[in-house]
Amino acid sequence: MRNLAKYKWALLLPTLWLAEAPTAHALQLVEASDGVTVEAILSMREPTRIRIDGAAITNVFGNIYSTNCGGAVAQQQPGAAGPAAPQINPAGEIVLECDAEKGEVYVRPVGGARAFNPKDAPDKPINLFISSQHATYTLLLRRSDTPADTIVIRDKAPRQAKADNVSPAGKQTQHVRVLKAMLVAMASDRVPTDVRVEEVNRPIQLWAEAKFSLIRLYEGRGLIGERYILTNVSSQDMVLAEQEFDRETGGVLAVSIENHNLRPGESTAVYVIRQGV
């Protein structure tokens, strides 16, 4: 029998923990670190401004519906039409606008203005990677019927710790970046030339309540990535947690789940990164 834990979306890494969700809505100050997921509130009806304290936003990765940002800033997930403003990703979740002069972005859920009844809004959180020149922060945005708001990302790490060095902390940061780069490649299908991809499409026995298949293998940079599809085949809602996929053997370094809350018949991607041989 599987254990149902409170769901979170993050790299499952030693010594890394998730920050608590902010409680204030007037100005959300999010204490964040490179490679760690933090939660924030996203207005369902109004644009939400996102900025990094002391740095400009240089890149945004997520499931973008449309954007006015250039290709160097906005990156869309698989199936996206592209970053140019006239193009649309029908499966996208957010509208993204950039203020390049200030290094800030504005995001709004697709269809949020039409959701007069908050109960009609999707329950699935929106995941965004927000990057500066020094770090990439993972935001888990939960929709709420609140006014326009500002999310300020403040890096908890000391400024001097961001410089590349040979200290243990620097090595750990580099390790996190390598894992994150592999995860982004697996989720976006933009695979570097030094990573080998193999199509598998093999069913795997997991739980009676789930259909689980290994879709694709990624190998390179000392890592092995596994992309799975999990479908809830039961008659009950299913809540997933990364720890359920952290096998005792196999050298699991990181786990990420696209959608932790599945209704009957719904599916999600599951990404597992292991130590390579």
C-alpha positions as CSV (number, residue, x, y, z in Angstrom):
1,M,0.0,0.0,0.0
2,R,1.4,3.4,-1.0
3,N,1.8,6.2,1.5
4,L,0.0,9.4,0.6
5,A,2.0,12.4,1.8
6,K,1.4,16.1,1.4
7,Y,2.5,16.9,-2.2
8,K,5.4,19.2,-3.1
9,W,7.3,19.7,-6.3
10,A,11.1,19.9,-5.9
11,L,14.4,18.3,-6.5
12,L,14.7,15.7,-3.8
13,L,18.2,16.4,-2.6
14,P,20.1,15.9,0.6
15,T,20.2,19.0,2.9
16,L,17.6,20.8,0.8
17,W,14.3,21.7,2.3
18,L,11.2,23.6,1.1
19,A,10.3,27.0,2.4
20,E,6.8,27.5,3.8
21,A,4.2,29.3,1.7
22,P,3.9,33.1,2.4
23,T,0.9,34.3,4.4
24,A,0.7,37.9,3.2
25,H,-0.8,38.9,-0.1
26,A,0.0,42.7,-0.2
27,L,3.7,42.0,-1.0
28,Q,5.0,38.5,-1.0
29,L,8.6,38.3,0.1
30,V,9.9,34.8,-0.8
31,E,13.1,33.6,0.8
32,A,14.6,31.3,-1.8
33,S,17.7,29.4,-2.8
34,D,19.0,28.0,-6.1
35,G,17.5,24.6,-6.7
36,V,14.9,24.7,-3.9
37,T,11.1,25.0,-4.6
38,V,9.2,27.8,-2.8
39,E,5.5,28.5,-2.8
40,A,3.7,31.8,-3.6
41,I,0.2,33.0,-4.3
42,L,-0.9,33.8,-7.9
43,S,-3.9,36.1,-8.5
44,M,-6.6,34.3,-10.6
45,R,-7.9,37.5,-12.2
46,E,-5.1,40.1,-12.2
47,P,-1.4,40.1,-13.3
48,T,1.1,39.2,-10.7
49,R,4.5,41.0,-10.8
50,I,7.6,38.9,-10.1
51,R,11.0,40.4,-9.5
52,I,14.3,39.3,-7.9
53,D,15.7,41.4,-5.1
54,G,19.0,42.9,-6.3
55,A,19.1,41.2,-9.7
56,A,17.3,41.2,-13.0
57,I,15.3,38.3,-14.3
58,T,17.1,36.8,-17.4
59,N,15.1,33.7,-18.1
60,V,11.7,32.2,-17.4
61,F,10.8,28.6,-18.1
62,G,7.3,27.2,-17.7
63,N,4.1,26.2,-19.5
64,I,3.6,29.5,-21.2
65,Y,0.4,30.2,-23.2
66,S,1.7,33.4,-24.8
67,T,4.4,36.0,-24.2
68,N,5.8,39.3,-25.4
69,C,9.3,38.3,-24.2
70,G,12.2,37.5,-26.5
71,G,13.5,34.0,-26.9
72,A,16.3,34.7,-24.6
73,V,13.9,35.2,-21.7
74,A,10.8,33.0,-22.1
75,Q,11.2,29.2,-22.6
76,Q,8.1,27.0,-23.0
77,Q,7.5,23.4,-22.2
78,P,7.0,20.6,-24.7
79,G,4.4,21.4,-27.4
80,A,4.7,25.1,-27.0
81,A,4.5,27.2,-30.1
82,G,7.5,29.4,-29.2
83,P,8.3,32.6,-27.4
84,A,7.2,35.2,-30.0
85,A,4.1,37.2,-29.0
86,P,1.8,36.2,-31.9
87,Q,2.3,32.5,-31.3
88,I,0.1,30.6,-28.9
89,N,0.6,27.4,-26.9
90,P,-3.0,26.0,-26.6
91,A,-2.0,23.8,-23.6
92,G,-0.2,26.7,-21.8
93,E,-1.2,27.9,-18.3
94,I,0.1,31.4,-18.1
95,V,0.4,34.7,-20.1
96,L,3.9,36.1,-19.6
97,E,4.9,39.7,-20.1
98,C,8.4,41.1,-19.6
99,D,9.7,44.5,-18.5
100,A,13.2,44.2,-19.9
101,E,14.3,47.6,-18.7
102,K,13.5,46.8,-15.1
103,G,14.3,43.0,-15.3
104,E,10.8,42.1,-14.1
105,V,8.0,39.9,-15.4
106,Y,4.2,39.8,-15.1
107,V,2.2,36.6,-15.1
108,R,-1.5,35.9,-15.3
109,P,-3.3,32.5,-15.4
110,V,-5.0,31.7,-18.7
111,G,-8.7,32.2,-18.4
112,G,-8.4,33.7,-14.9
113,A,-10.3,36.8,-15.8
114,R,-13.3,34.7,-17.0
115,A,-13.4,32.6,-13.8
116,F,-16.0,34.6,-12.0
117,N,-16.6,31.7,-9.5
118,P,-13.2,30.9,-7.8
119,K,-14.4,27.3,-7.5
120,D,-14.2,27.0,-11.3
121,A,-10.5,27.7,-11.3
122,P,-8.1,24.8,-11.8
123,D,-6.6,23.3,-8.6
124,K,-3.3,22.4,-10.2
125,P,-0.5,24.8,-9.2
126,I,1.6,26.5,-11.8
127,N,5.4,25.8,-11.8
128,L,7.9,28.4,-13.0
129,F,11.7,28.5,-13.1
130,I,12.8,32.1,-12.6
131,S,16.5,32.8,-13.4
132,S,19.0,35.6,-12.8
133,Q,22.7,35.6,-13.9
134,H,23.6,33.9,-10.6
135,A,20.8,31.4,-9.8
136,T,17.5,29.8,-10.8
137,Y,14.5,29.7,-8.4
138,T,11.6,27.3,-8.7
139,L,8.2,28.8,-7.9
140,L,5.1,26.8,-7.1
141,L,2.3,29.2,-7.7
142,R,-1.1,28.5,-6.2
143,R,-4.1,30.3,-7.7
144,S,-6.2,32.5,-5.4
145,D,-9.0,35.0,-5.8
146,T,-6.8,38.0,-4.7
147,P,-6.0,41.4,-6.1
148,A,-2.9,42.2,-8.2
149,D,0.2,41.5,-6.2
150,T,4.0,41.5,-6.3
151,I,6.3,38.5,-5.6
152,V,9.8,39.5,-4.5
153,I,12.4,36.7,-4.6
154,R,15.2,37.2,-2.1
155,D,18.1,34.8,-2.2
156,K,18.9,33.4,1.3
157,A,22.5,32.6,0.4
158,P,25.2,35.2,1.2
159,R,26.3,37.2,-1.8
160,Q,29.9,35.8,-1.6
161,A,28.6,32.2,-1.7
162,K,27.3,32.7,-5.2
163,A,30.8,33.0,-6.7
164,D,32.3,29.9,-8.2
165,N,34.9,28.3,-5.9
166,V,36.3,24.9,-4.9
167,S,34.7,24.9,-1.4
168,P,32.3,22.1,-0.5
169,A,29.4,24.5,-0.7
170,G,30.4,25.6,-4.2
171,K,30.7,22.0,-5.3
172,Q,27.2,21.3,-3.9
173,T,25.8,24.3,-5.8
174,Q,27.4,23.1,-9.0
175,H,25.9,19.6,-8.4
176,V,22.5,21.1,-8.0
177,R,22.9,23.1,-11.2
178,V,23.9,19.9,-13.1
179,L,20.8,18.1,-11.8
180,K,18.6,21.0,-12.6
181,A,20.0,21.3,-16.2
182,M,19.2,17.6,-16.7
183,L,15.6,18.1,-15.3
184,V,15.0,21.0,-17.7
185,A,16.3,19.0,-20.6
186,M,14.0,16.1,-19.8
187,A,10.9,18.3,-19.3
188,S,11.5,20.6,-22.3
189,D,12.8,18.1,-24.9
190,R,15.7,20.6,-25.6
191,V,18.4,17.9,-25.1
192,P,22.1,19.0,-25.2
193,T,24.2,17.2,-27.7
194,D,26.2,15.4,-25.0
195,V,23.1,13.7,-23.6
196,R,22.0,10.5,-25.3
197,V,18.2,9.8,-25.5
198,E,16.6,6.4,-25.8
199,E,12.9,5.8,-26.4
200,V,11.7,3.0,-24.1
201,N,7.8,2.9,-23.7
202,R,7.9,0.0,-21.2
203,P,5.1,-0.6,-18.6
204,I,6.3,-1.0,-15.0
205,Q,4.4,-2.5,-12.1
206,L,4.0,0.1,-9.4
207,W,0.6,0.1,-7.6
208,A,-2.7,-1.4,-8.3
209,E,-4.2,2.1,-8.4
210,A,-1.7,3.3,-11.1
211,K,-0.6,2.6,-14.6
212,F,3.1,3.4,-14.8
213,S,5.3,3.4,-17.9
214,L,9.0,4.3,-18.5
215,I,8.8,6.5,-21.6
216,R,12.4,7.7,-22.2
217,L,15.9,7.4,-20.9
218,Y,18.5,10.2,-20.9
219,E,22.2,9.5,-20.3
220,G,25.1,11.9,-20.0
221,R,27.1,14.2,-17.7
222,G,27.4,11.4,-15.2
223,L,23.7,11.1,-14.8
224,I,20.8,8.9,-16.0
225,G,17.4,10.5,-16.4
226,E,14.1,8.5,-16.5
227,R,10.9,10.0,-17.8
228,Y,7.7,8.2,-16.7
229,I,4.0,8.6,-17.3
230,L,1.7,7.8,-14.3
231,T,-2.0,7.4,-14.8
232,N,-4.6,7.2,-11.9
233,V,-6.7,4.1,-12.9
234,S,-8.5,4.0,-9.6
235,S,-11.9,5.6,-8.7
236,Q,-10.4,7.8,-6.0
237,D,-8.3,11.0,-6.2
238,M,-4.5,10.3,-5.9
239,V,-1.9,12.5,-4.2
240,L,1.7,11.9,-5.1
241,A,5.0,12.7,-3.3
242,E,8.5,12.6,-4.6
243,Q,9.6,10.3,-1.7
244,E,7.5,7.5,-3.1
245,F,9.9,7.2,-6.1
246,D,13.1,7.4,-4.1
247,R,14.2,3.8,-4.5
248,E,16.5,2.3,-1.8
249,T,18.8,1.1,-4.6
250,G,19.7,2.7,-7.9
251,G,21.4,5.8,-6.8
252,V,18.4,8.2,-7.0
253,L,19.6,11.8,-6.8
254,A,16.5,13.8,-7.7
255,V,12.8,13.3,-8.3
256,S,10.2,15.7,-9.8
257,I,6.5,15.3,-10.4
258,E,4.6,17.5,-12.8
259,N,1.2,17.2,-11.2
260,H,0.9,15.8,-7.6
261,N,-2.9,15.7,-7.4
262,L,-4.6,13.3,-9.9
263,R,-8.3,12.7,-10.4
264,P,-9.4,9.3,-11.7
265,G,-8.1,8.9,-15.3
266,E,-5.7,11.8,-15.1
267,S,-2.0,11.4,-15.9
268,T,1.3,13.1,-14.9
269,A,4.9,13.0,-15.9
270,V,7.4,11.8,-13.3
271,Y,11.1,12.5,-13.7
272,V,13.8,10.5,-11.8
273,I,17.5,11.3,-12.0
274,R,20.0,8.7,-10.9
275,Q,23.8,8.6,-10.6
276,G,25.3,7.4,-13.9
277,V,27.9,4.7,-14.1
